[in-house]
């Protein structure tokens, strides 16, 4: 598995506007696969979910749809630039 951080913990691909755009496009391009993976879980309304390393978008919208108004979704991102 490729390393995404250097010894200093920095994200190797950087935090540029272009990289943030790529991460958002990646979320859109992988939406069908993400939905398939989420279908393998038994998330129900009222459940709680976390997206660790969510980046600028992650799958927070898809998780929120699954757990509904009575559930809770938390997105964790180490980079303040991507939050």
Buried (B, 14 or more C-beta within 10 A) or exposed (E): EEEEEEEEEEBEEEEEEEBBEBBBEEBEEEEEEBEEEBEEEEBEEEBEBEBEEBBBBBBBEBBBBBBEEEBBBEBEBEBEBBE
